[in-house]
Amino acid sequence: MASAPSPPEVPMELHAVNRSKLLRALRHRLKSSSRPLHGFVLLQGGEEQTRYCTDHVELFRQESYFAYLFGVAEPGFYGAIDIASGKSILFAPRLPDEYAVWLGEIKQLSYFKEKYMVSLVCYTDEIADVLRSHYGGPGKPSLFLLRGLNTDSNKFSKPAEFEGMEKFQIDLDSLHPILTECRVVKSDLELSLIQYVNDISSEAHVEVMRKSKPGMKEYQLESLFLHHTYMYGGCRHCSYTCICATGENSSILHYGHAAAPNDRTLNDGDIALLDMGAEYHFYGADITCSFPVNGKFTEDQRLIYNAVLDAHNAVISAMKPGVSWIDMHKLAEEVILKSLIKGGILLGDVDDMMDQRLGAVFMPHGLGHFLGIDTHDPGGYPEGIERPKVPGLSSLRTSRELQEGMVITVEPGCYFIDVLLVPAMKNSKTSRFFNQEEISRFRGFGGIRIESDVHVTANGAENLTKCPRESSEIEAVMAGSPWPLPKGPIDARHH
């Protein structure tokens, strides 16, 4: 398979467009509340972090809101936008002379002005004086700082701090919801980056599939993915910690952490669930592929795989602006439950199962989440949008209606998790749904998830992910066929 094209040069116009989008929305909000259209948006970029008390500096990755507006790769910066004029100002750290000895050339301010397409660049010890000199309104200049809750992490963003803040009128409430909403709908330039990182991540997933075999370690699959995306895609960062789960581990939803570090040996007959995505210029992919380690699906594996694939495809086919994400989650649950009934694992009426929230036993996580500069991009629960309370739906990272321009993951799964299955099989309301003899065969099976990154278009949805999905496609690719497969009939379900 040919490698991806050379990493694209990212136009800084992307971030200028993002700033203009914020400026329009903020001016509209100020005007509608009869507030003056002057003052400054001010964000503080990320700082380098060392490993605990040592001098080992961790690889820096920019704070996401700052990256969205300014695209600055370096640590220690601030950025401002003049609400009246629309001018953008970067503030760079004033570096000591010894920086040039150990870390390279100390760049002139003009370098950053040209690189990041801003109106002016000054030093961080000049913030108060520069902003006051650019202010043309009465009284103290207003500063709109970023403070708000991330509904995925339940952590608050940190507002900017600098010497001389007492000379300004501080607004901590207005900016966060407006800027977060700007990030929900992607521009064409953002979409092109997300497509690129999907292309290289999809390609890497295929390479991992081809090279997987019994006897390998899970971390070798992670290593293959990281190598391919960096070597051929220029992706130094991952979107998130790689999940390389095989066998029973594939039912651990966020496997791969320090206490479960992708270290199991792959066994013949295992299913592999690989959830990995690269990041390029802050924007990420989030892709999951599930496949048999030995390259051939068993009948049980094919049954569960096709149940999840049918749910994945049904959701993407139904997606369009105005559709409720809660309804899409329920659709995925219903398709999976019907497949389990057809396969003899469950007994009874699917509507009764839905009423009893049986779908959450097999798919306890939400159907998907916004994707962009963050893997779990913000904006899932703005003011007025409530999080559902019932099992399964309460795990949704958004319950919004879809809008054109959103990018959202579609990641249905079916897992056999004892801590969920055993209570459901004993519960008087749900025990009747289980074919005890059949389901015992799937204890220890693990799980299957299929995840694609999907762009909501004007009339439907576009899948940005380009991995083999049909079971016959996976088997063909793992046997050495090229990808994409040559055009021709594929018997996907009766291979």
C-alpha positions in Angstrom: 0.0 0.0 0.0 1.3 3.4 -1.0 2.2 5.7 1.9 0.3 8.9 2.5 1.4 12.1 0.8 3.9 14.3 2.5 2.5 16.1 5.5 0.6 19.2 4.3 1.7 22.7 5.1 -0.9 24.1 7.4 -2.2 27.6 6.4 -2.3 29.9 9.4 -5.4 31.4 7.7 -7.1 28.5 9.5 -6.6 30.3 12.9 -7.4 33.7 11.4 -10.7 32.3 10.3 -11.3 30.9 13.8 -10.6 34.3 15.3 -13.0 36.0 12.9 -15.6 33.5 13.8 -15.2 34.2 17.5 -15.2 37.9 17.0 -18.5 37.8 15.1 -20.2 35.7 17.8 -18.8 37.8 20.7 -19.8 41.1 19.1 -23.3 39.8 18.4 -23.6 38.7 22.1 -22.3 42.1 23.4 -24.6 44.0 21.0 -27.7 42.0 22.0 -27.0 42.7 25.6 -26.4 46.4 25.0 -22.7 46.2 26.0 -20.0 48.3 24.3 -18.1 46.6 21.5 -14.6 47.2 22.9 -12.1 45.5 25.1 -10.0 42.4 24.5 -10.2 38.7 24.4 -7.1 37.4 26.3 -6.0 33.8 26.4 -2.9 32.3 28.1 -1.2 29.5 26.2 0.2 26.4 27.8 3.4 26.2 29.8 6.1 23.5 29.6 5.9 20.9 32.4 8.7 18.9 33.9 8.4 15.4 35.2 7.6 15.9 38.9 10.6 17.5 40.6 13.2 16.7 37.9 14.5 18.8 35.1 13.2 16.4 32.4 10.8 18.5 30.3 7.8 16.6 28.9 7.0 17.0 25.2 4.9 20.2 25.0 1.5 20.3 23.4 -0.4 23.6 23.3 -3.5 24.3 25.3 -6.5 23.6 23.0 -8.4 26.8 23.1 -5.2 28.8 22.5 -4.3 26.4 19.7 -7.7 27.0 18.1 -7.4 30.7 18.0 -3.6 31.2 17.4 -2.1 28.0 16.2 1.1 28.6 18.3 3.2 25.6 18.8 5.6 27.1 21.4 5.0 27.3 25.1 4.7 30.5 27.2 2.7 32.7 24.9 -0.4 34.8 25.4 -2.8 35.9 22.7 -5.2 38.9 22.5 -7.9 40.0 20.1 -9.0 43.6 20.0 -12.8 43.5 19.9 -13.1 47.0 18.4 -10.6 46.7 15.6 -10.3 42.9 15.2 -6.5 43.1 15.5 -4.7 40.1 17.0 -1.7 40.4 19.3 0.7 37.7 20.4 2.8 38.0 23.5 6.0 35.9 23.4 8.2 35.1 26.4 11.3 37.1 26.7 14.0 34.3 26.6 17.3 34.5 28.4 20.6 34.6 26.4 21.5 31.1 27.4 18.5 29.8 25.6 20.5 30.1 22.4 23.2 27.9 23.7 21.0 25.0 24.8 17.8 25.2 22.8 18.6 27.1 19.6 18.1 30.5 18.0 16.1 33.1 19.8 13.5 34.2 17.2 12.8 37.8 16.6 9.3 39.0 17.2 8.9 39.6 13.5 9.3 35.9 12.9 6.2 35.1 15.0 4.2 37.9 13.4 4.8 36.4 10.0 4.5 32.8 11.0 1.2 33.1 12.9 -0.4 35.9 10.7 -1.1 38.3 13.6 -1.2 42.1 13.6 1.4 42.6 16.3 3.8 40.6 18.5 5.2 41.9 21.9 6.7 40.4 25.0 4.7 38.9 27.8 6.0 41.5 30.3 4.3 44.2 28.2 0.8 42.8 28.2 -0.8 45.5 30.4 0.9 48.4 28.7 0.3 47.2 25.2 -3.4 46.5 25.7 -4.0 49.8 27.5 -2.2 51.7 24.7 -4.5 50.0 22.1 -7.7 50.7 24.0 -9.9 53.5 22.6 -12.9 53.3 24.9 -13.9 55.0 28.2 -12.9 53.8 31.7 -11.0 50.5 32.4 -10.6 48.2 29.3 -12.6 45.0 29.5 -10.8 41.7 29.4 -12.7 38.6 28.4 -10.9 35.7 30.0 -11.5 32.0 29.5 -13.1 30.2 32.4 -15.7 27.5 32.1 -16.4 23.8 32.7 -15.4 21.0 30.4 -18.4 18.6 30.6 -16.2 15.6 29.7 -13.5 16.1 32.4 -15.5 18.2 34.9 -12.5 20.4 35.1 -12.4 24.2 34.6 -10.3 26.0 32.0 -7.7 28.4 33.6 -8.2 32.1 32.9 -5.1 34.1 31.9 -3.0 35.7 34.7 -0.4 38.5 34.2 1.1 41.5 36.0 -1.2 44.5 35.9 -4.5 42.8 35.8 -6.0 45.2 38.3 -5.9 47.9 35.6 -8.7 46.0 33.7 -12.3 45.1 34.1 -12.4 41.3 34.1 -15.2 39.3 32.6 -14.9 35.5 33.4 -18.4 34.4 32.1 -18.9 35.6 28.6 -16.1 34.0 26.6 -16.1 30.3 27.4 -19.6 29.4 26.0 -19.1 31.4 22.9 -15.7 30.1 22.1 -16.7 26.6 22.9 -19.7 26.8 20.5 -17.3 28.1 17.8 -15.3 24.9 18.0 -18.4 22.7 17.5 -18.8 23.5 13.8 -15.7 23.0 11.7 -14.5 25.2 8.9 -13.4 23.8 5.5 -9.7 24.3 6.6 -10.3 22.4 9.8 -12.1 19.6 7.9 -9.1 19.2 5.5 -6.8 18.7 8.5 -9.1 16.2 10.1 -9.4 14.3 6.8 -5.6 14.2 6.5 -5.1 12.8 10.0 -7.9 10.3 9.3 -6.1 9.2 6.1 -2.8 8.6 7.8 -4.4 6.9 10.8 -6.6 4.7 8.6 -3.5 3.7 6.6 -1.6 2.9 9.9 -4.5 0.7 11.1 -4.3 -1.3 7.9 -0.6 -1.8 8.3 -1.2 -3.0 11.9 -3.9 -5.4 10.7 -1.5 -6.9 8.1 1.3 -7.5 10.6 -0.7 -8.8 13.5 -0.3 -12.5 14.3 -0.5 -14.8 17.3 2.6 -14.6 19.5 3.0 -10.9 19.3 2.6 -8.5 22.2 -0.2 -5.9 22.2 2.4 -3.1 22.6 4.0 -4.2 19.3 0.7 -3.2 17.6 0.8 0.1 19.3 4.4 0.6 18.2 3.6 -0.2 14.6 0.8 2.4 14.6 2.9 5.1 16.2 5.8 4.4 13.8 3.7 4.6 10.7 1.9 7.8 11.6 5.1 9.6 12.6 7.3 8.1 9.8 4.9 8.7 7.0 2.5 11.3 8.4 4.7 13.6 10.4 2.4 13.0 13.5 4.6 13.5 16.6 1.6 13.3 18.9 -1.2 10.8 19.4 -4.8 12.0 20.0 -5.0 9.8 23.1 -3.4 6.8 24.8 -3.5 3.9 22.4 -5.9 1.0 23.3 -4.5 -2.3 21.9 -6.8 -4.8 23.5 -7.0 -8.5 22.6 -8.9 -11.4 24.0 -10.7 -10.6 27.2 -9.0 -7.3 27.4 -11.2 -6.1 24.5 -14.1 -5.7 27.0 -12.1 -3.1 29.0 -13.3 0.1 27.5 -10.3 2.3 28.2 -7.6 -0.4 28.3 -4.0 0.7 27.7 -3.4 2.8 30.8 -0.5 2.4 33.2 -2.2 -0.4 35.1 -3.2 -2.3 31.9 -0.4 -1.3 29.5 -1.0 -3.2 26.3 1.2 -6.0 27.4 -0.7 -9.2 26.8 0.4 -11.9 24.3 -1.9 -12.3 21.2 -3.4 -15.8 21.1 -4.7 -17.7 18.1 -8.5 -17.2 18.1 -8.4 -13.8 19.9 -10.3 -10.8 18.7 -8.3 -7.6 18.7 -9.9 -4.2 19.4 -7.5 -1.4 18.5 -8.6 2.2 19.3 -5.8 4.5 18.0 -5.7 7.9 16.4 -2.9 10.3 15.3 -2.7 14.1 15.7 -1.5 16.6 13.2 -1.2 20.3 13.9 -3.5 19.8 17.0 -6.3 18.1 15.1 -6.9 14.4 15.7 -8.4 11.2 14.5 -10.2 8.7 16.7 -10.5 5.3 15.0 -11.3 1.8 16.2 -10.8 -1.4 14.2 -11.7 -4.9 15.5 -10.4 -8.0 13.8 -9.4 -11.6 14.4 -5.7 -11.9 15.4 -5.2 -14.9 13.1 -7.0 -13.2 10.1 -10.1 -15.4 10.1 -13.4 -14.7 11.9 -15.0 -17.5 13.8 -18.8 -17.7 13.4 -19.2 -16.2 16.9 -16.8 -13.4 16.1 -18.6 -12.7 12.8 -22.0 -12.7 14.5 -20.9 -10.0 17.1 -18.8 -8.1 14.5 -21.7 -7.8 12.0 -24.1 -6.8 14.8 -21.8 -3.8 15.6 -21.1 -3.1 11.9 -24.8 -3.0 11.1 -25.3 -0.5 13.9 -22.4 1.6 12.7 -23.7 1.7 9.2 -27.3 2.3 10.2 -26.4 5.4 12.3 -24.2 6.9 9.6 -27.0 6.4 7.0 -29.5 8.1 9.4 -27.3 11.1 10.3 -28.2 14.5 9.0 -28.8 18.0 10.5 -31.7 18.1 13.0 -31.3 14.4 14.1 -31.1 13.8 17.8 -27.9 12.1 19.0 -30.0 10.4 21.7 -32.1 8.8 18.9 -28.9 7.7 17.1 -27.6 6.0 20.3 -31.0 4.2 20.7 -30.8 3.2 17.0 -27.4 1.6 17.5 -28.7 -0.2 20.6 -31.7 -1.5 18.8 -29.8 -2.8 15.8 -27.3 -4.7 18.1 -30.1 -6.2 20.3 -32.0 -7.4 17.2 -28.8 -9.1 16.0 -28.3 -10.8 19.3 -31.9 -12.0 19.2 -31.4 -13.3 15.7 -28.2 -15.0 16.8 -30.0 -16.8 19.6 -28.1 -15.0 22.4 -31.1 -13.0 23.6 -34.8 -14.0 23.7 -37.9 -11.8 23.6 -39.1 -8.5 22.2 -36.6 -5.8 21.4 -39.0 -3.0 22.5 -39.2 -4.6 25.9 -35.4 -4.8 26.0 -35.1 -1.2 25.1 -37.6 -0.2 27.9 -35.4 -2.1 30.4 -32.3 -0.4 29.0 -30.7 -3.8 28.2 -28.7 -2.2 25.5 -26.5 -0.5 28.2 -25.4 -3.9 29.4 -23.8 -4.6 26.1 -22.8 -1.0 25.2 -22.3 1.0 28.4 -20.6 3.9 26.7 -22.1 6.6 24.6 -22.3 6.3 20.8 -19.8 9.0 20.0 -18.4 12.5 20.8 -17.3 15.6 19.0 -13.8 15.5 17.5 -11.4 18.2 16.6 -8.5 19.8 18.5 -9.4 17.5 21.4 -10.4 13.9 21.1 -13.4 14.7 23.2 -14.0 18.1 21.7 -16.0 20.4 23.9 -19.6 21.7 23.4 -21.5 18.5 24.2 -23.6 20.1 26.9 -24.1 23.8 26.5 -26.5 25.7 28.7 -30.0 24.3 28.1 -28.9 20.9 26.9 -29.5 18.2 29.6 -27.6 15.0 30.1 -29.9 11.9 30.1 -30.1 10.1 33.4 -30.8 6.5 32.4 -28.1 3.8 31.9 -26.2 4.0 28.6 -27.7 7.4 27.6 -26.1 9.0 30.7 -22.7 8.1 29.2 -23.4 10.2 26.1 -20.9 13.0 25.7 -23.6 15.1 24.0 -27.4 14.8 23.6 -27.6 17.6 21.0 -29.2 17.6 17.6 -26.8 17.3 14.8 -25.7 20.4 12.8 -24.0 20.8 9.5 -20.3 21.1 10.0 -20.1 19.0 13.2 -17.5 16.2 13.3 -18.6 13.4 15.6 -17.4 9.8 16.2 -19.7 6.9 15.5 -18.5 4.1 17.7 -21.0 1.4 18.6 -19.8 -1.6 20.5 -20.9 -4.9 21.9 -19.0 -6.2 25.0 -19.4 -9.1 27.3 -18.5 -7.5 30.6 -19.1 -9.8 33.6 -19.7 -7.0 36.1 -22.6 -5.8 33.9 -23.8 -9.2 32.5 -24.0 -11.2 35.8 -26.3 -8.7 37.6 -28.5 -8.3 34.5 -28.8 -12.1 34.2 -30.0 -12.3 37.8 -32.2 -9.2 37.7 -35.9 -10.2 37.8 -36.7 -7.6 35.1 -34.0 -8.6 32.6 -33.1 -12.3 33.3 -35.8 -13.5 31.0 -34.1 -11.9 28.0 -31.0 -14.1 28.2 -30.5 -17.5 26.6 -28.4 -18.8 29.4 -26.9 -21.7 27.5 -25.9 -19.5 24.5 -24.6 -16.5 26.3 -22.3 -18.7 28.5 -20.3 -19.3 25.3 -19.5 -15.6 25.1 -18.2 -15.2 28.7 -14.6 -14.2 28.2 -15.2 -13.3 24.5 -14.2 -9.6 25.1 -15.8 -7.1 22.9 -16.0 -5.5 19.5 -16.1 -1.8 18.7 -16.1 -0.1 15.3 -15.4 3.6 15.3 -15.3 6.1 12.4 -15.0 9.9 12.3 -18.0 11.4 10.6 -18.7 14.9 9.2 -22.3 16.1 9.2 -23.1 17.5 5.8 -26.0 19.6 4.6 -28.1 16.6 3.7 -26.5 13.6 5.5 -23.1 12.5 6.7 -19.6 11.8 5.2 -17.4 9.1 6.8 -13.8 10.5 6.9 -12.3 7.1 8.0 -11.1 4.7 5.3 -10.5 1.4 7.0 -11.7 -2.1 5.9 -15.0 -2.6 7.6 -16.8 -5.7 6.1 -15.5 -8.9 7.6 -14.6 -10.1 4.2 -12.6 -7.0 3.5 -10.6 -7.5 6.8 -9.9 -11.1 6.0 -8.7 -10.2 2.5 -6.5 -7.4 3.7 -5.0 -9.6 6.4 -4.3 -12.2 3.7 -2.3 -9.7 1.7 -4.8 -8.1 -0.6 -4.3 -4.4 -1.4 -6.3 -1.7 0.2 -8.6 -0.3 -1.0 -9.7 -3.6 -2.5 -10.0 -3.8 -6.3 -13.5 -3.1 -7.6 -15.6 -6.1 -7.8 -18.3 -8.0 -5.9 -17.6 -8.8 -2.3 -19.7 -11.3 -0.4 -19.4 -9.5 2.9 -21.6 -11.7 5.1 -21.1 -15.2 3.8 -17.4 -15.5 3.2 
